[in-house]
Amino acid sequence: MRLPFEPPVEPMLAKPASGLPDGDGWLYEPKWDGFRALVFRDGDETFIQSRDLKPLDRYFPELAAPLRAQLPERCVLDGEVVIARAGALDFEALLLRIHPAESRVRMLAAETPASYVAWDLLALGDEDLRGVPQAERRVRLEKALGGATPPIHLTPATTDRTLAADWFDRFEGAGLDGVVAKRLDGTYQPGRRAMTKVKHERTADCVVAGFRWHKNGPGTHIGSLLLGLFDADGRLHHVGVTSSFTWERRAALVEELASLRERALDDHPWREWAEWAGFGDAEASGQRLPGATSRWNRGKDLSWEPLRCERVAEVAYDHLQGDRFRHATTFRRWRPDKPPADCRYDQLETTAPFELERIFGR
C-alpha cells in the first residue's frame, strides 16, 4: 500500500474513569460496543486491522465494497465494526463471525451485515495526521466522510459536556458502552492510553454456587467464583464469574470456602451438570449452566467445584449480554445479610431501547 505508514499500527487506547472530565478542551463521542478496527485504503486495496494487529477482512467481506466506494482514495481510519439488529448493537452476532468456514461467514454476512463506524482520520493521501491535534483531525474526518451512507457511518461527537452526559444515559438502550473523551489538542498516540472512557457500571447481588481453581493447581489458590441468579421460576442460572482478587486473597479464599464444599452436591441446582462434567448439552434443561463447551472455549479447562448455595456476593458489572454478564465482574463485598433466594434477575436495571437511527440523525 502507498500510504504514509503501513499496517499494522497499534491503536490509541483509553483509560477508565468514573465520570466525564471537567473543564474545556474535550471532544466527547459515544463508546461503541463492537470490534475495534483500523481501516487502510489505497485505491482498490483495503485492509481491516483488529486491535490486536490481526486482519479482520475475511470475517466481514460485506464491508470491502462500501469501504472502497465511500472512503477517500488513500487514507487510514480508526473506528469500530458493529452489527445492529432490532434497534440495538448485537455483540454476540459479531462473535459468530469469527468462524473458520468461509461459507458460514458469508451466510452470516448476508443475514446480519456489519457496519463500520469511523471516529478518527490517521492519514489522508500522503499526509500522516497522527501528529495533528484531535480538533483538526475531526474536521478533516467530517469532510472526508460528509457523504457517507450505511453501512459506513461517522460517529457523533460534541464538545458539550451536558450533551455527552445525556448521551451516556440515552444511548445505553441501543447497546453502546458509554462515552469516550479526547483532548481537542491531543495527538494520536499508538499504543498509549491517551483517551478517557466512562463506562456504565452497576452492582448485583449473586449466589456464589461454585469456583474454579487457579491455573497453578487445585488446593493452592482460588481462580474465580461462579455466580448465579434465580429466574422467575426459581431456577438458578450461571451468569458469569468474578476473579478480581489479589494473590493473598485467592489463597485466603481456599480456607474461607472450605466448609461450603462439604456435601455441596447433595441439593445443588447444578448437580446434573456437575455429574455430567460438561460433556453434554448444558442448556438442555433451559437453564444457563457453567461450562458448556463451545468453539469459543474449546480446549480451556472448564472444570469447577460446587459450593453450597449459601453465600451472596455483591459484584459490579457493566451490562448484560442476553442473560449473562458481558464481562467478568468485579467483586465488591460479601452480603451476609442477603438471603440467596433474593438473588434474582428482577434486581437488574434495564434501560429502554434507543433507536440507532436517531444517533445518526437518520
C-alpha positions in Angstrom: 0.0 0.0 0.0 1.2 3.5 -0.9 0.4 5.2 2.4 2.4 7.4 4.8 2.7 4.3 7.1 1.9 0.6 6.7 -0.2 -1.8 8.8 -0.2 -3.0 11.4 -0.5 0.1 13.7 -1.2 -0.1 17.4 -4.5 1.7 18.1 -4.6 4.5 20.7 -6.2 3.2 23.8 -8.4 4.7 26.6 -8.0 4.7 30.4 -11.1 4.2 32.5 -12.6 7.0 34.6 -15.6 7.2 37.0 -17.1 10.3 35.3 -16.8 12.7 32.5 -13.8 15.0 32.8 -14.5 18.6 33.8 -13.3 21.8 32.1 -13.0 22.8 28.5 -10.9 21.3 25.7 -12.6 17.9 25.4 -14.3 16.1 22.5 -16.9 13.5 23.5 -18.0 10.5 21.5 -20.3 7.5 22.2 -18.3 4.4 23.1 -19.3 1.7 20.6 -19.7 -1.9 21.5 -18.0 -3.7 18.6 -14.7 -4.8 17.2 -12.0 -2.1 17.2 -10.8 -1.7 13.6 -8.3 0.4 11.7 -9.1 0.6 8.0 -6.3 1.2 5.4 -7.3 2.0 1.8 -5.1 2.5 -1.2 -7.2 2.6 -4.3 -8.9 -0.8 -4.9 -7.0 -2.3 -1.9 -8.4 -2.3 1.6 -7.2 -3.8 4.8 -9.1 -4.0 8.1 -6.8 -4.4 11.2 -8.0 -5.5 14.6 -7.0 -4.1 17.9 -4.5 -7.0 18.4 -3.0 -6.2 15.0 -4.6 -9.1 13.1 -6.6 -8.9 9.8 -10.3 -8.9 10.0 -11.3 -8.7 6.3 -12.2 -12.3 5.9 -14.8 -12.1 8.7 -16.6 -9.1 7.2 -16.5 -9.5 3.4 -19.6 -7.3 3.0 -17.6 -4.2 4.1 -15.0 -4.3 1.3 -17.1 -2.7 -1.4 -18.7 0.1 0.7 -15.2 1.0 2.0 -13.8 1.3 -1.5 -16.9 3.2 -2.6 -17.1 5.8 0.2 -13.6 6.3 1.7 -11.1 8.7 0.3 -8.8 7.1 -2.4 -5.9 6.8 0.0 -6.5 7.0 3.8 -6.3 5.3 7.2 -9.2 5.4 9.6 -9.8 4.3 13.2 -13.2 3.1 14.2 -15.3 0.1 15.1 -17.1 -2.7 13.3 -20.6 -3.2 14.7 -23.7 -5.2 13.9 -27.1 -3.6 14.7 -30.3 -5.5 14.9 -33.7 -4.5 16.2 -32.5 -1.0 17.1 -29.5 -2.2 19.2 -26.0 -3.3 18.8 -25.5 -7.1 18.8 -22.0 -8.1 20.0 -22.9 -11.8 20.0 -23.6 -11.6 16.3 -20.1 -10.2 15.9 -18.6 -13.1 17.8 -20.3 -15.6 15.5 -18.3 -14.1 12.6 -15.0 -15.4 13.9 -15.5 -18.8 12.3 -13.0 -20.8 10.2 -15.6 -21.7 7.5 -15.8 -19.1 4.7 -19.3 -20.4 3.7 -20.5 -19.8 7.3 -19.1 -16.3 7.4 -20.6 -15.3 4.0 -24.0 -16.7 5.1 -23.9 -14.6 8.3 -22.7 -11.6 6.3 -25.9 -11.8 4.2 -28.2 -12.4 7.2 -26.7 -9.9 9.7 -24.5 -7.4 7.7 -21.9 -5.4 9.6 -21.4 -1.6 9.6 -18.2 0.5 10.1 -18.3 3.5 12.4 -15.4 5.8 11.9 -14.1 8.2 14.6 -10.6 9.3 13.6 -8.6 10.0 10.5 -4.9 9.0 10.8 -3.8 9.5 7.2 -5.1 11.2 4.0 -3.2 10.9 0.8 0.5 11.4 1.6 -0.3 13.1 4.9 0.4 11.4 8.2 -2.2 13.1 10.5 -1.2 11.3 13.8 0.7 14.4 14.9 -2.2 16.7 14.1 -4.4 17.9 17.0 -7.6 16.0 17.5 -9.8 19.0 16.7 -8.3 19.3 13.3 -8.4 15.6 12.6 -12.2 15.7 13.4 -12.8 18.5 11.0 -10.8 16.6 8.3 -12.8 13.4 9.1 -16.1 15.1 8.8 -15.1 16.5 5.4 -13.8 13.1 4.2 -17.0 11.2 5.3 -19.5 14.0 4.9 -21.4 12.0 2.3 -21.2 8.6 4.0 -24.2 6.3 3.8 -24.9 3.0 5.6 -23.1 0.7 6.2 -20.4 3.4 6.7 -21.0 5.9 9.5 -19.4 8.9 11.1 -19.6 8.7 14.9 -21.4 11.6 16.6 -19.1 14.0 18.5 -19.6 17.0 20.7 -17.7 19.5 22.9 -20.8 20.0 25.1 -20.3 18.1 28.3 -24.0 18.3 29.1 -24.9 16.7 25.9 -22.3 14.0 26.4 -23.8 13.2 29.8 -27.2 12.9 28.1 -25.7 10.5 25.6 -24.3 8.4 28.4 -27.8 7.8 29.7 -29.8 7.6 26.5 -27.5 5.7 24.2 -27.2 2.7 26.5 -30.6 1.4 25.4 -29.0 1.0 21.9 -26.2 -1.2 23.4 -23.5 1.4 23.5 -20.9 1.1 26.2 -20.6 4.7 27.5 -18.7 7.8 26.4 -15.1 8.4 25.3 -13.4 11.8 26.0 -10.5 13.0 23.9 -8.4 16.2 24.3 -9.0 18.6 21.4 -5.3 19.4 21.4 -4.2 15.8 21.7 -2.3 13.9 19.0 -2.9 10.3 18.0 -0.6 8.2 20.2 -0.5 4.5 19.1 -0.5 2.0 22.0 -0.9 4.6 24.7 -3.9 5.2 26.9 -4.4 8.8 25.8 -8.2 8.8 25.8 -10.6 8.6 28.7 -13.6 6.2 28.8 -16.5 6.3 31.1 -18.5 3.1 31.1 -21.7 2.0 32.7 -21.3 0.1 35.9 -23.9 -1.4 38.2 -23.9 -3.8 41.1 -25.8 -7.0 41.5 -26.2 -9.5 44.4 -25.4 -13.0 43.2 -25.3 -16.5 44.6 -21.8 -18.0 44.8 -22.6 -21.5 43.6 -19.1 -22.8 42.8 -15.5 -21.9 42.0 -12.6 -22.8 39.7 -9.1 -23.4 41.0 -6.3 -21.1 39.8 -4.3 -22.5 36.9 -1.3 -23.2 39.2 -3.3 -26.2 40.6 -6.0 -27.4 43.0 -5.7 -26.7 46.6 -3.5 -23.6 46.2 -5.4 -20.5 45.1 -9.0 -19.8 44.0 -9.1 -18.7 40.4 -12.7 -17.5 40.1 -16.1 -17.7 41.8 -19.1 -18.9 39.7 -22.1 -16.6 40.1 -25.8 -17.4 39.8 -29.2 -15.6 39.6 -32.6 -17.1 40.0 -35.3 -16.6 37.3 -39.0 -16.2 37.9 -39.5 -20.0 38.1 -36.8 -20.4 40.8 -34.1 -21.9 38.6 -30.5 -20.9 39.3 -28.7 -19.8 36.1 -25.0 -19.3 35.7 -24.5 -15.6 34.8 -20.7 -15.2 34.9 -17.7 -15.2 37.2 -15.8 -12.8 39.4 -12.0 -13.1 39.7 -10.8 -9.7 40.8 -8.8 -10.9 43.8 -5.3 -10.3 45.0 -2.9 -13.2 45.2 -3.2 -13.2 49.0 -6.9 -13.1 48.9 -7.0 -16.0 46.5 -5.1 -18.1 49.0 -7.3 -17.0 51.9 -10.4 -18.0 50.0 -9.3 -21.6 49.9 -9.8 -21.9 53.6 -12.7 -19.5 53.7 -14.8 -21.6 51.3 -13.7 -25.0 52.6 -16.8 -25.6 54.7 -19.1 -24.8 51.8 -17.5 -27.6 49.8 -18.8 -30.2 52.2 -21.8 -32.1 50.8 -22.2 -29.3 48.2 -23.7 -31.6 45.5 -26.4 -33.0 47.8 -29.0 -30.4 46.7 -27.1 -28.4 44.3 -29.2 -26.8 41.4 -26.3 -27.6 39.0 -25.8 -31.2 40.2 -26.8 -32.8 36.9 -24.2 -30.7 35.0 -21.5 -31.3 37.6 -22.0 -35.1 37.4 -22.1 -34.9 33.6 -18.7 -33.0 33.7 -19.8 -30.7 30.9 -19.7 -33.2 28.0 -23.3 -32.9 27.1 -25.8 -30.2 26.2 -25.6 -28.0 29.3 -28.6 -25.9 28.1 -30.9 -28.9 27.6 -32.9 -28.1 30.7 -33.4 -24.5 29.7 -31.1 -23.5 32.5 -27.9 -21.5 32.0 -25.2 -23.7 33.4 -21.4 -23.1 33.9 -19.0 -24.6 31.4 -20.7 -25.8 28.3 -18.1 -26.3 25.7 -18.3 -24.3 22.5 -15.9 -23.1 19.8 -15.1 -20.1 21.9 -13.8 -22.0 24.9 -12.8 -25.4 23.4 -9.5 -26.5 24.9 -9.9 -24.5 28.1 -10.1 -26.1 31.5 -13.7 -25.6 32.5 -13.7 -27.9 35.5 -15.3 -26.4 38.6 -16.2 -27.4 42.1 -19.6 -26.8 43.6 -20.3 -24.8 46.8 -23.4 -25.0 48.9 -25.5 -22.1 47.7 -25.4 -20.2 51.0 -23.2 -17.2 50.2 -24.1 -14.0 48.4 -21.6 -11.7 46.8 -22.1 -8.1 45.6 -20.4 -7.6 42.2 -20.0 -4.7 39.8 -20.8 -5.2 36.1 -21.2 -3.1 33.1 -24.1 -4.7 31.2 -25.7 -7.9 30.3 -25.3 -9.9 27.1 -28.5 -11.8 26.9 -28.9 -13.3 30.3 -25.3 -13.2 31.3 -22.8 -10.6 32.4 -20.9 -9.5 29.3 -17.5 -9.3 31.0 -16.0 -10.7 34.2 -17.4 -8.8 37.2 -15.6 -7.0 39.9 -16.0 -8.4 43.5 -17.3 -5.7 45.8 -18.1 -7.4 49.1 -19.9 -10.3 50.8 -23.6 -9.8 51.6 -24.2 -12.0 54.8 -27.4 -10.0 55.3 -28.9 -11.1 51.9 -30.6 -14.5 51.5 -29.6 -16.4 48.4 -33.2 -16.7 47.3 -33.4 -12.9 46.8 -30.7 -13.0 44.1 -33.0 -12.8 41.2 -32.9 -11.3 37.7 -35.5 -8.8 38.5 -33.0 -6.8 40.6 -31.1 -5.9 37.5 -31.6 -2.5 36.0 -32.9 -2.3 32.5 -32.7 0.6 30.0 -35.3 1.5 27.5 -34.2 1.0 23.8 -32.9 4.0 21.9 -33.1 3.7 18.1 -29.7 3.6 16.5 -31.1 5.6 13.5 -31.6 8.6 15.9 -27.9 8.5 16.9 -27.0 9.2 13.3 -29.9 11.7 12.7 -31.3 9.4 10.0 
